[in-house]
Amino acid sequence: MALWPGPHGAAAAPLLPSEVGNEMEIDHGVTPRRGRPRDPDAEPRIRQYAVQLLLERGFDGMTVDDVAEAAGVGKATIYRRWASKEELANDAMAGLFDIEIPDADTGSLAGDLLEVYSNALTFVNDPTGVALMRLGITEANRDERSAGIYRSLLDRRIELTKAALERAWARGEPIRRSADPVMMVQWLSGLFVLRIVLNEPMPKLEDADHLVEITLRVIREPSA
């Protein structure tokens, strides 16, 4: 029995199953679906929750599973961007420590140091700042990159202190030429670390003048 006419009125043979499949694959201009599109907000969202969990739980308490669940993504999405939990944690920490510290030229070394020290005191008196320092202290012993991230924050303050010293010498202020900007920053940072380790309160912002005076007593020329 003929199914439909052929080109000259003769019956056309029915298509074989394989030919039916080929017929159905004809391109009708419809683009096939290729899975869900990538979420452009996934990466910043992952970082946000990685930071939150790092600050709440520390490195050991943070898991990729928890970050993925909080960010609403699959673990594969995270591992496409970061090869390991360590890489994710370090990337999150780097963003946290990327803090703008302005270079203030006040016209005197005392004024410049007051700006640098006040900035540091504001940082350590913020709950996030203290949590960051705790995290930095813990992770610096685990991973060299973590230590480098924390060191970069100190390096910026050392650069500002060195610039302040050079301006003071150029103005003729009675400051020892042996004054070391590294020590001037590290003694204050050491105070912060000790307060964290001993779980003691941080110096307050109003203590900045006193801390500057302590520093100046050490670096002033004896006759000054």
N, C-alpha and C positions, 0 to 999 in steps of 0.2 A: 504494500500500500504506500502510495507516494505521500510524503510529509509536506512538501511544498514544491512548486515548479522549479525546474532548472532553468538555465539561460535560454534554452530553445524549447521550453515547454515540457522537457523531460523531467522526470522526478529526480530530485537531488538526493544523493545518499545522505543518510543521517550522519551527523558529526560524531567522531569517536570521543570518548571521555577526555582524552588528552587534548583534543582539539577544542573541546568545550572550555577547558581550563584556559587555553590560550586566548580564546575569544573573550573570556571574562577579564583578561588582564589588559585589554585595550585601554590606552591612556585617554581619559575623557577630560583631562585638564584639572583633575582633583589631586592635590598633593597629599600623599599618605601621612598619617600622624607618626611622629618620631619620638614619642614619649613626652613627658612633661618638660616645659622650657625651664632653663636655669633661673633660679630666684636671684635677682641682682642684689637683694638686701641680705642674702644669706651670710656673706662673709662678715660684714660689720655686726650682724646679729650674733654670730658665733663668737666673735671677739668679745662682745658685750657680756655674754653669759659666761665665757671663760674667765674673764676678769672678775665677775661677781662671785663665781665659785672659788676662784683662787683666793680672793680676799676672805671669803667666809670659811673655807676649809683648808687652805694651804695646798701645796702641790700634791701631797699624798692623798688628800681627801677629794681632790678634783678628778673626775673620770671623764673620758670621752663620751661614754654612754650618757652621763648626766648632762654634759654640755649639749649633746645632740638633742636630747629630750627637751631641754629648756629652750633651745633655739628653734625647735620644730623642724629639724632636718634629720636625714639619715646619717649614720656614721660614715658611709661612703662619701657623702658630701664634704665632711670634715677632712677625711684622709686624701681627698683629691687636692686639697689645699695645703695641708700640713702632714708630713710623713709620720709624725709620732706625737704623742701627748707632750713630750718635752718641747718640740718645736712650737706647738700651739701655745703652751704656757709661756715660753720665752717671747713669742710674738705679742702676746697679750701684755706681758710685763713691759716690753719695750714701749708700747703705746701709753701705758700708765706713767712711765717715767719721762715721757717726752713733754717736759714742763717748761714753759717759757719763763726765763729769768732775765729781766731787763738789766741793761748796763746803765746805771745811774751815775752821772758825773755831777756831784753836788758842790764841788769846789773845795772840799776838804776830805782827807782820808777818813776822819771820824764819820762824816756824813755818808761817804761811800760805803764804809763797813756797816753802818747802821742800816742801809738799804739791803745789803747782802744778808745780814743776820736777821733782819725783820722778815725777809722773804723765807728764810729757812725756818724761822719760828712759826710763821703762819702755816707752813707746810706740815710741821710735826705736831701742831695743835689741832689739826683737822683729823677726824677719825680715819678717813681714807689714807691720809699721809702716814699715820702710825701703822695702819695695816700694811701699807706698801713697804715701810721700813722693816717690819717684822718679816714680810715675805722676802725682801731682798737679803736680809741677814741669813735666813734659812736656806734660800736657794743659791746664794753665792758660794756656799760650801759644797753644793751638789754639782753645779754646772758652770763652766768657765764663762759661757755667754751670759748667764744670769749675773755673774759677778761684773762682767763688762757693762751691762745695762746700768747697774747701780753705780759703777765707777764713772760712767759718763755724766751722771747727774752731779757728782762731786767735781768732776773735771770742769764743768761749766762754771761752778762757783769759784774754783781755783783760778780760772782764766779771768773772771771779773775782779777777783782780789789782786791778782798780779797787775792788771791794768790800773787799778786804784793805787797800788804802790808806786807804779811808774809815774803816774800823775803827781803823786805827793812828792816824789823826789824832784820832778821837774819844777814844782812850785817852791822847792826849797824847804819843805817841812822837815823838822828834825827827826827823821825816821832812820833807823839803822839800815845800812846797805845789806846787812846779813839777814834782814827780815825775810822769812820764807812763806810765800803764799800758800804752799801746800800745808804747812803746819798750822797756819792761821785758820784754814778751813777744817782740817782734820781734827783739831782739838775740840771744836764745837760739835762736829759730827760724832766724835767719840763720846762726848757728853750725852748726845741723843741716844746712841746705841746702848750706853750703860744704863740710862733711865729705862729703856725698853726691856733690857735683860733683867733688871731688878724690879720691873713693874712699878716704877715710880713715876709721878707726874712730870711732864715736860716743863722746862722753863716757859714762862708766858711771854707774850709779845711785849709786855711792858718791861721785861727784863733785858730787852735788846741793848739799851743804853749801858747797862751795867756790864754786859758781856763785851761790848765794844771797848769799854774802859779797861777791862782786864787785858784785852789784847794789846791796847795801846801802851799800857804800862810795860809790857815785855819788849815791844819793838821800838819805843822812843829812844833817842839818844840820851845817855845819862844826864847830860847838862840841861835837857829840856824840862 
